[in-house]
Amino acid sequence: MKKFLWLLLMIPLLASAEELKGIKVGETEMLGNQSLVLNGAGIRSKFIVDVYVVSLYLTHKMNTVAAVFADKGAKRIELHMLRDVKSSLFYNGLNVSIMANQTEADMKTLDPKVNELNSIIQSIPELKKDGVILLDYWPGVGTKVVINGETKGTIEGDEFYQALLKIWLGEHPVNHHLKEALLGHEA
């Protein structure tokens, strides 16, 4: 019975890497002139509601959290909205997840950057269904935030992108099954 329930929970994550909830997930993405490969993708659900499809792109496939965090290359977190979400609710969810994976001392350093992300996200009152958010890490530059094809801002520094990655890959991720999916692990 446990195995059956596990399978039911995993069905959304087992969909083809090319399509999740009707969203086509590319095997590669370009970040400037750098080609990135799909490391993994999954669906973020809150309670029983699907919120977004998230994909992680790296310079090459990595199947451990340690490898992803140690890698200094370009990265992309791509979010495809599956429903309309007020930007304040979306930001609050990100903020809670960032704080859950940081020490108090780390948060003091990160606070200005988290506030910068808040300003960027709240520049749009609502994130619409089918909207796309790109959180791109450019080595030596920082995190470029692109919403629906429009660059909204760049947050300097490497540590901020690490904090963003921890939302999905940290010790306290938004969902453990989603973490495994982003690491490319088969269920």
Helices and strands as residue ranges (DSSP letters): H 2-10, G 11-14, E 19-20, E 23-24, E 28-31, E 34-46, E 49-58, H 65-70, E 75-81, E 85-86, H 87-100, H 104-121, E 126-127, E 132-138, E 142-147, E 150-156, H 158-169, H 176-182
